[in-house]
């Protein structure tokens, strides 16, 4: 009987995990069908502060022209190549270009009214750093993610990147999936995340309800929305 009970428990756990995965995939598929993720947030289409007058938009990588892709790669290389080379990852033009042009990629781009490109995700041109634009762009990414029921915003950052303090100031914390260093193995990066409080509260209420005998009120997406990659 004990063996039978354990088998049943394992089946129920597998079924629950499958349901979570299915729900997460449904959330992602729905979000990926959006033509303009910024449509619900018109106030965030413009940034005019500290000498910066910019318009912001989100596009799929497949909708960007070659000159835009080239700029994205050049900016990423300028900001990140040395940091990559200073750790075990190393830098590869071809690998980074392949990563940046993955067909599933979306880009949040800030472009000055005069046509100058200012930032890709959180890769900002030096002339516009420390002027509030990075924080503004992170707020947009969080709004889009949480509006579309993503459970968390997650990012990867190299440990030798001093901008990790910027994210921690925005209440990003070490994620449960961040690798742990050991004596014989260390990792050059860490994973930070910010939880969707609205969904977290829903889960908490559902768990409380379960304790009172109601078992069908729990609904939570397990998807980690990779909205910004500072790898």
C-alpha positions as CSV (number, residue, x, y, z in Angstrom):
1,X,0.0,0.0,0.0
2,X,2.8,2.4,0.8
3,X,4.4,1.7,-2.6
4,X,1.0,2.3,-4.3
5,X,0.6,5.6,-2.4
6,X,4.1,6.8,-3.4
7,X,3.4,5.9,-7.0
8,X,0.2,7.8,-7.0
9,X,1.9,10.8,-5.4
10,X,4.6,10.8,-8.1
11,X,2.0,10.6,-10.8
12,X,0.1,13.6,-9.3
13,X,3.4,15.6,-9.1
14,X,4.2,14.8,-12.7
15,X,0.7,15.8,-13.8
16,X,1.0,19.1,-11.8
17,X,4.4,19.9,-13.3
18,X,3.0,19.2,-16.8
19,X,0.1,21.5,-16.1
20,X,2.5,24.2,-15.0
21,X,4.6,23.8,-18.1
22,X,1.5,23.9,-20.4
23,X,0.2,27.0,-18.6
24,X,3.6,28.7,-18.9
25,X,3.9,27.9,-22.6
26,X,0.4,29.2,-23.2
27,X,1.3,32.5,-21.5
28,X,4.5,32.8,-23.6
29,X,2.7,32.0,-26.9
30,X,0.0,34.6,-26.1
31,X,2.7,37.2,-25.4
32,X,4.6,36.3,-28.6
33,X,1.5,37.0,-30.6
34,X,1.4,40.6,-29.6
35,X,2.1,43.0,-32.5
36,X,3.0,45.9,-30.1
37,X,3.7,45.1,-26.5
38,X,3.9,48.8,-25.7
39,X,0.3,49.6,-26.9
40,X,-1.2,49.4,-23.3
41,X,1.5,51.8,-22.1
42,X,1.5,54.9,-24.4
43,X,3.1,57.1,-21.7
44,X,6.2,55.0,-21.9
45,X,6.8,55.6,-25.6
46,X,8.7,58.8,-24.9
47,X,11.5,59.8,-22.6
48,X,12.4,63.4,-22.2
49,X,14.7,64.1,-19.3
50,X,18.3,65.0,-18.5
51,X,19.0,66.2,-22.0
52,X,17.6,63.1,-23.7
53,X,14.6,63.3,-26.1
54,X,13.9,59.8,-27.2
55,X,11.1,57.5,-28.6
56,X,10.9,53.9,-27.5
57,X,9.6,50.9,-29.3
58,X,9.6,47.1,-29.1
59,X,10.2,44.9,-32.2
60,X,10.9,41.3,-33.1
61,X,14.4,40.7,-34.4
62,X,12.9,39.5,-37.7
63,X,11.3,43.0,-38.2
64,X,14.6,44.9,-37.8
65,X,16.6,45.9,-40.8
66,X,20.3,44.9,-41.2
67,X,21.7,48.3,-40.2
68,X,19.8,48.0,-36.9
69,X,21.1,44.5,-36.2
70,X,24.6,45.7,-37.0
71,X,24.2,48.5,-34.5
72,X,22.9,46.2,-31.8
73,X,25.9,43.9,-32.3
74,X,28.4,46.7,-32.4
75,X,27.0,48.3,-29.2
76,X,26.9,45.0,-27.4
77,X,30.5,44.2,-28.5
78,X,31.7,47.7,-27.4
79,X,30.1,47.4,-23.9
80,X,30.7,43.7,-23.2
81,X,33.7,42.2,-25.1
82,X,36.3,43.1,-22.5
83,X,34.1,41.8,-19.7
84,X,33.6,38.5,-21.6
85,X,37.4,38.2,-22.2
86,X,38.1,38.8,-18.5
87,X,36.2,35.6,-17.5
88,X,35.9,32.0,-18.7
89,X,33.3,32.7,-21.3
90,X,35.6,34.5,-23.8
91,X,34.2,36.5,-26.7
92,X,33.1,35.2,-30.1
93,X,31.7,37.5,-32.7
94,X,29.8,34.7,-34.5
95,X,28.3,33.2,-31.3
96,X,27.2,36.6,-30.0
97,X,25.6,37.5,-33.4
98,X,23.8,34.2,-33.5
99,X,22.5,34.9,-29.9
100,X,21.4,38.4,-30.7
101,X,19.6,37.4,-33.9
102,X,17.8,34.4,-32.5
103,X,14.3,34.3,-34.2
104,X,12.6,34.4,-30.8
105,X,14.3,37.6,-29.7
106,X,12.4,40.9,-29.0
107,X,14.2,44.2,-28.6
108,X,13.3,47.3,-26.6
109,X,15.0,50.2,-28.4
110,X,15.4,53.9,-27.5
111,X,16.0,56.2,-30.4
112,X,16.6,59.9,-30.2
113,X,14.1,62.1,-32.0
114,X,17.0,63.2,-34.3
115,X,17.4,59.5,-35.3
116,X,20.3,58.6,-33.0
117,X,20.1,55.1,-31.5
118,X,20.6,55.2,-27.7
119,X,20.1,51.7,-26.3
120,X,19.4,48.1,-26.9
121,X,17.9,46.4,-23.8
122,X,20.3,47.7,-21.2
123,X,23.2,48.3,-23.5
124,X,23.4,52.0,-23.5
125,X,25.6,54.4,-25.5
126,X,28.1,56.0,-23.0
127,X,26.6,59.5,-23.8
128,X,23.2,58.6,-22.3
129,X,24.3,56.5,-19.3
130,X,23.5,57.7,-15.8
131,X,20.6,59.8,-17.0
132,X,17.6,57.7,-16.0
133,X,17.1,56.0,-19.3
134,X,18.2,52.6,-18.2
135,X,15.8,52.6,-15.2
136,X,13.0,53.8,-17.5
137,X,13.6,51.0,-19.9
138,X,13.6,48.4,-17.1
139,X,10.2,49.8,-15.9
140,X,8.9,49.2,-19.4
141,X,10.2,45.6,-19.6
142,X,8.6,44.9,-16.2
143,X,5.3,46.4,-17.2
144,X,5.1,44.4,-20.4
145,X,6.2,41.1,-18.6
146,X,3.8,41.5,-15.7
147,X,0.9,42.7,-17.9
148,X,1.2,39.5,-19.8
149,X,1.2,37.3,-16.7
150,X,4.9,36.4,-16.6
151,X,5.9,35.1,-13.2
152,X,9.2,37.0,-13.0
153,X,11.6,39.1,-14.9
154,X,15.0,37.4,-15.0
155,X,18.4,38.6,-16.1
156,X,21.9,37.2,-16.4
157,X,24.8,39.4,-15.5
158,X,28.6,38.9,-15.3
159,X,30.0,39.1,-11.8
160,X,32.7,41.5,-13.1
161,X,30.1,43.9,-14.3
162,X,29.8,46.7,-11.8
163,X,26.3,47.5,-13.1
164,X,24.9,44.7,-11.0
165,X,24.4,47.3,-8.3
166,X,22.0,49.1,-10.6
167,X,19.7,46.1,-10.8
168,X,19.9,45.4,-7.1
169,X,18.9,49.0,-6.5
170,X,15.8,48.2,-8.6
171,X,15.0,45.3,-6.2
172,X,16.4,42.5,-8.3
173,X,17.5,39.6,-6.1
174,X,19.6,36.5,-6.6
175,X,17.3,34.0,-8.4
176,X,16.9,30.4,-7.2
177,X,18.3,29.2,-10.5
178,X,21.6,31.1,-10.1
179,X,24.5,28.7,-10.0
180,X,26.4,28.2,-6.8
181,X,30.2,28.3,-6.7
182,X,32.2,25.4,-5.4
183,X,35.9,24.9,-4.7
184,X,36.5,23.0,-7.9
185,X,34.0,25.0,-10.0
186,X,33.1,28.6,-10.2
187,X,30.8,30.6,-12.4
188,X,31.5,34.0,-14.0
189,X,27.9,35.1,-13.9
190,X,24.8,35.2,-11.6
191,X,21.1,35.2,-12.3
192,X,18.9,38.0,-10.8
193,X,15.1,38.2,-10.8
194,X,12.1,40.3,-9.7
195,X,8.9,38.5,-8.9
196,X,5.5,39.5,-10.2
197,X,4.0,40.5,-6.9
198,X,0.4,40.3,-8.2
199,X,0.8,36.6,-9.2
200,X,2.8,35.8,-6.1
201,X,-0.1,37.1,-4.0
202,X,-2.5,35.0,-6.0
203,X,-0.4,31.9,-5.4
204,X,-0.3,32.7,-1.7
205,X,-4.1,33.1,-1.5
206,X,-4.6,29.8,-3.4
207,X,-2.2,28.0,-1.1
208,X,-4.2,29.3,1.9
209,X,-7.4,28.2,0.2
210,X,-6.0,24.7,-0.3
211,X,-5.4,24.3,3.4
212,X,-9.2,24.7,3.8
213,X,-10.0,21.9,1.4
214,X,-10.3,23.8,-1.9
215,X,-7.9,22.3,-4.4
216,X,-8.6,23.9,-7.7
217,X,-7.8,27.6,-7.2
218,X,-4.1,27.5,-7.8
219,X,-2.8,29.1,-11.1
220,X,0.7,30.3,-11.7
221,X,2.9,30.6,-14.7
222,X,6.4,29.2,-14.2
223,X,7.9,31.0,-17.2
224,X,11.0,33.1,-16.6
225,X,10.8,36.0,-18.9
226,X,14.3,36.8,-20.3
227,X,13.6,40.4,-20.9
228,X,17.1,41.7,-20.5
229,X,20.3,39.7,-21.0
230,X,23.5,41.4,-19.8
231,X,25.5,38.2,-20.2
